[in-house]
Amino acid sequence: MTDKKAFYAKLKNQLEDTTNFPSDYMYKFIVPTNGGQQEEVENVFENKGAVIKTKKSKTGKYISISIVLKLNSSDEVISYYEKVEKVEGIISL
């Protein structure tokens, strides 16, 4: 758990150094195709004005999900990462 806190603290600093909010932020995730993970991820961003693009892997075992969303702060960026990290099998890029 401490690793995640350190990761998010570092991410927050990087975002605040490089991003002028409000700003568009792109999330990239990879999820297995065999469960409802794609839907779970999309539900987190539903009704938020997000632009969501998906692409299946060559083998069809995974789906990459790109999500662009206008956000107002580094804390808001991190809050979405924390929501989707609960999705089973998800990989955040």
trRosetta pair geometry for C-beta under 8 A, 3 or more apart (Angstrom, degrees):
i j d omega theta_ij theta_ji phi_ij phi_ji
1 4 5.8 -52 -160 32 41 111
1 5 6.7 41 146 -18 69 102
2 5 5.5 -52 -152 35 40 113
2 6 6.3 39 151 -18 69 105
3 6 5.7 -56 -149 39 31 111
3 7 6.1 35 151 -23 66 107
4 7 5.4 -51 -144 36 33 115
4 8 6.2 27 158 -14 66 106
4 85 7.8 100 -134 -180 134 169
5 8 6.0 -58 -147 40 28 105
5 9 6.2 30 154 -21 64 108
6 9 5.7 -53 -144 35 30 112
6 10 6.3 29 156 -17 64 106
7 10 5.9 -59 -152 37 28 109
7 11 6.2 28 152 -19 65 109
8 11 5.4 -50 -141 38 34 115
8 12 6.2 42 155 -25 65 102
8 78 5.1 85 -154 -145 108 128
8 81 7.3 -179 -104 83 101 137
8 82 7.6 26 -99 -63 143 102
9 12 5.7 -50 -149 31 29 114
9 13 6.7 28 152 -16 61 104
10 13 5.8 -56 -153 36 32 110
10 14 6.3 30 152 -17 66 107
11 14 5.7 -57 -147 38 31 111
11 15 6.1 32 155 -20 67 107
11 74 7.4 165 125 -172 79 108
11 77 7.5 -140 146 111 116 121
11 78 6.3 138 97 -90 126 102
11 81 7.7 6 120 7 169 165
12 15 5.9 -55 -146 36 27 111
12 16 6.3 22 157 -15 63 110
12 74 4.7 111 -142 142 68 133
12 75 7.2 35 -122 -73 114 56
12 78 6.2 -17 -74 -48 93 140
13 16 5.9 -60 -146 39 28 107
13 17 6.3 26 156 -19 64 109
14 17 5.8 -59 -148 37 29 110
14 18 6.1 -9 166 9 66 117
15 18 6.5 -79 -138 51 23 88
15 19 5.0 -30 -172 25 68 128
15 74 3.8 142 94 -113 135 109
15 77 5.9 -172 -119 43 159 155
16 19 7.1 -51 -87 50 17 86
16 74 5.3 -58 -54 -33 83 148
19 23 5.1 -134 -174 40 104 162
19 25 7.6 18 -138 -88 153 100
19 74 7.2 137 63 -76 127 90
20 23 6.0 121 78 -62 54 123
21 71 6.6 -59 -133 107 110 73
21 72 5.3 90 169 -179 120 34
21 73 5.3 111 156 -84 173 38
21 74 7.3 -123 -43 -33 139 62
22 70 5.7 38 167 173 112 97
22 71 6.6 -173 -148 94 77 31
22 72 4.8 -33 -95 -103 91 60
23 70 7.0 -167 105 -145 18 67
23 71 6.6 -24 64 59 64 74
24 68 5.4 8 -176 -177 110 102
24 69 7.0 151 -149 77 64 24
24 70 5.4 -42 -88 -89 62 66
24 71 7.8 104 -130 13 19 74
25 68 7.2 166 78 -148 35 57
25 69 5.9 -28 59 65 84 76
25 70 7.7 128 10 -116 75 20
25 71 5.1 -15 7 17 125 122
25 77 5.4 -134 -163 -109 171 108
26 66 6.3 -13 -167 -169 105 93
26 67 7.0 150 -154 78 54 46
26 68 5.0 -23 -96 -94 77 78
27 65 7.8 -7 109 111 95 91
27 66 7.3 159 83 -156 55 43
27 67 4.4 -8 56 59 102 101
27 68 7.9 -168 21 -75 68 32
27 69 7.2 10 -2 12 107 110
27 80 6.6 -104 -70 122 147 131
27 81 7.6 -171 -122 -79 120 76
27 84 7.6 114 178 15 147 160
27 92 7.5 -58 -166 -144 92 94
28 64 6.8 -9 -169 -174 92 100
28 65 7.2 159 -154 83 44 54
28 66 5.4 -10 -103 -104 79 73
28 67 7.8 -173 -75 22 36 70
28 92 7.4 112 82 -166 61 53
28 93 4.0 -44 95 61 111 113
29 41 5.8 -159 77 -135 157 151
29 64 7.2 160 85 -157 45 54
29 65 4.7 -12 62 58 94 102
29 67 7.6 14 7 1 104 110
29 84 6.5 -97 -90 158 150 145
29 90 5.6 -27 -166 -165 117 103
29 91 6.6 143 -163 75 62 53
29 92 5.7 -30 -104 -103 79 55
29 93 6.9 -165 -84 9 26 85
30 62 5.3 7 -177 179 101 128
30 63 7.2 164 -152 81 56 41
30 64 5.2 -28 -98 -101 78 70
30 65 7.5 177 -85 16 28 76
30 90 7.3 142 74 -161 49 53
30 91 4.3 -11 56 57 98 109
30 93 6.8 71 -15 -34 97 111
31 35 7.8 -98 165 61 108 97
31 37 3.7 -160 -177 117 134 130
31 38 5.6 -178 75 -66 138 63
31 41 6.3 -147 -36 -21 147 136
31 62 6.8 153 79 -155 31 76
31 63 5.6 -19 63 59 83 90
31 65 6.6 16 7 -7 107 119
31 87 6.7 -46 -110 137 125 130
31 89 6.1 92 -150 103 69 99
31 90 5.3 -22 -93 -104 90 71
31 91 7.5 -168 -70 21 44 72
32 35 5.9 60 85 15 107 94
32 37 6.1 90 53 19 71 143
32 61 6.5 -45 -141 163 76 74
32 62 6.0 -59 -106 -101 39 67
32 63 7.9 35 130 15 11 81
32 89 4.8 -31 -1 144 110 151
33 38 7.4 16 -120 -29 56 122
33 56 6.8 32 -83 -129 138 99
33 60 6.3 -62 24 162 162 64
33 61 6.0 -158 18 -177 107 23
33 62 6.2 -144 -27 -95 89 12
33 63 5.4 107 -84 -27 86 99
34 61 7.6 -18 -27 -153 101 65
35 88 6.7 -18 85 76 169 114
35 89 7.0 131 27 30 135 140
36 39 4.7 -45 180 44 87 118
36 40 5.9 99 119 -31 85 95
37 40 5.3 -52 -145 34 37 116
37 41 6.3 35 158 -18 69 102
37 87 5.2 105 -146 174 91 116
37 88 6.5 -115 -90 65 112 72
37 89 6.0 -86 -80 67 156 108
37 90 6.3 -179 -168 -71 127 87
38 41 6.0 -56 -153 36 30 108
38 42 6.3 25 153 -15 65 110
38 54 6.6 41 -149 -121 126 145
38 63 5.3 1 -85 74 123 150
38 65 6.4 162 -134 -68 81 130
39 42 5.7 -57 -143 41 31 110
39 43 6.2 39 155 -28 65 105
40 43 5.8 -54 -151 29 27 115
40 44 7.2 35 150 -26 59 97
40 84 7.9 129 125 -134 94 74
40 87 4.8 151 109 -115 133 114
41 44 5.9 -48 -163 20 36 114
41 45 7.3 6 152 4 64 106
41 65 5.6 118 111 83 149 169
41 67 7.7 -147 154 -40 107 140
41 84 5.5 46 -123 -133 82 116
41 87 5.8 -11 -65 -67 82 169
41 90 6.9 137 -77 -111 117 131
42 45 6.2 -73 -157 49 38 96
42 46 6.4 66 144 -61 70 89
42 52 5.9 64 -120 -151 95 168
42 65 7.4 -127 -63 -148 82 142
43 46 5.2 -22 -146 -15 39 124
44 80 6.5 118 148 -151 123 83
44 83 4.9 143 -143 124 127 127
44 84 5.4 -106 6 -72 172 87
45 48 5.2 -96 -171 38 60 127
45 50 4.0 -15 166 10 121 161
45 52 6.6 142 90 -70 139 119
45 67 5.5 -138 -74 -159 171 143
45 69 6.3 -125 -144 -73 117 137
45 80 7.2 45 -81 -144 90 125
46 50 7.9 -65 -73 32 18 117
48 69 5.9 5 122 -139 119 123
49 69 6.9 116 86 -138 78 75
49 70 6.6 -27 101 29 127 101
50 67 5.2 -6 -178 -169 127 99
50 68 6.7 152 -160 74 70 43
50 69 4.3 -29 -103 -84 90 99
51 67 7.1 155 77 -155 50 48
51 68 4.6 -7 54 55 102 99
51 69 7.7 -168 22 -66 65 53
52 65 6.6 -18 -163 -167 95 95
52 66 7.3 154 -154 83 45 53
52 67 5.1 -6 -103 -104 76 82
53 65 7.5 154 81 -156 47 47
53 66 4.6 -9 59 59 97 102
53 67 7.9 -168 25 -73 63 41
54 63 5.3 -4 -169 179 109 113
54 64 6.9 158 -154 81 55 50
54 65 5.3 -15 -102 -102 83 70
54 66 7.7 -170 -77 22 35 69
55 63 6.9 152 75 -159 35 65
55 64 5.0 -11 59 55 91 98
55 66 7.9 26 2 -3 102 103
56 60 5.6 8 172 -116 125 56
56 62 7.4 142 -159 87 55 47
56 63 5.5 -37 -99 -102 57 75
57 60 6.4 -126 72 -36 77 15
57 61 5.9 -37 62 50 131 69
57 62 4.2 50 -14 58 131 89
57 63 7.2 -115 -12 -74 80 29
57 64 7.2 102 -62 -23 79 91
59 62 7.5 50 64 15 97 82
69 80 7.4 139 59 -78 154 167
71 76 4.4 -179 -168 102 111 125
71 77 5.5 127 115 -65 165 74
71 80 7.8 -105 -94 -10 139 132
72 76 5.5 81 51 -5 73 154
73 76 4.7 105 57 0 77 99
73 77 7.3 -131 103 -3 48 84
74 77 5.4 -47 -153 31 41 117
74 78 6.4 37 151 -16 68 105
75 78 5.8 -57 -149 40 32 110
75 79 6.3 39 151 -29 66 104
76 79 5.6 -47 -145 27 33 116
76 80 7.1 32 156 -17 61 98
77 80 6.4 -63 -167 31 30 106
77 81 7.0 26 145 -15 65 106
78 81 5.5 -52 -152 35 41 113
78 82 6.3 41 151 -20 70 104
79 82 5.6 -53 -150 36 33 113
79 83 6.6 36 151 -22 64 103
80 83 5.5 -50 -148 33 36 113
80 84 6.4 20 160 -8 68 107
81 84 6.3 -65 -145 44 29 98
81 85 6.1 37 157 -35 66 106
81 92 6.4 53 -141 -128 97 159
82 85 5.9 -45 -141 20 28 115
83 86 6.8 -59 178 16 35 110
84 87 5.4 -27 -172 3 64 117
84 90 6.1 -145 155 160 92 168
84 92 7.2 119 99 -82 119 111
85 90 6.8 -144 -126 76 35 128
85 92 7.0 -40 -89 -32 84 131
87 90 4.2 68 85 -33 104 131
